[in-house]
Amino acid sequence: MEVSKPVELTRISEIKILHNVRLINRHDLNPIYSKENLRVQFDISGEIKGAVTCYLCLDGHELEPIEKNYIFPLFVESMNILIGRQLTMDEELNHFRVNLSAPKLSMISKELNTSLRSLTQKYELELEGHTFNVLTEYNLSALN
């Protein structure tokens, strides 16, 4: 009989995605409340099952559609790299065979409040002088 157990990932402190794009983990205890955000979800299958949902919080940023179209692909690429690094660098997870789906994009904002969520990781996406909050939610389980 296979037993499913919840999986927690270690945090990555900083990733340089491109020369002008950095993703930095922040240990800020202040909750983040977001009403304006874009999100991408990756499904994970194989010996680990579940999904990772990543939110790019745009609250307080006045962006033109062309700016959003520039930032969003960089955000998706950053999240793909972050998830891949977390799965391969985590000592408890790197021996599992895992498939990461293509990203599922949503431009419809979802209300978020990190004070109500315990498994949310907070990052800042630094891009050409702008800083955006990024939230990642992991809902993963490993089969024993």
Phi, psi and omega in degrees: 000132178269137180248135179265132177233146179294149182243132173244136181260148174287160181268143173265130185282321181199140175227130172266114185276305175229178183299334182245015181229122177232147176240119187238129176285133179244134180260033181290130181276351180289131180291153177251130176244127183226130173250339181242105182209156173250151181220156176225141180235138175242127173272142180241130179226175184109223181282348170239134181238150176143205183210155173236125177247131183238135183242133173256110185276121182252009180302133178082359178252126175266101184242137173283157178305324179295326177291319177298320179293336176278317185286320188299315177298325177293322176297312180299316178297319179299318181291322177299316179293317180301310182296316178300317179294318181296319181290327183271337182266343181286124185298330180277343187248341190292349177268353179279147171271125188225141173246130178254126182287168170295152182291141173255116187263146174219127177262006179269121184292146176235135180290130182232143175215110185289345177291342180262358186237128183266335185256025180267130174261142182249135176225167169238131176262113178264125185217108175047051176087354177254148177234129180237140173286139176233131178241136177237134177241125180253130175230082188235151172217146179253145179263130178262000000 
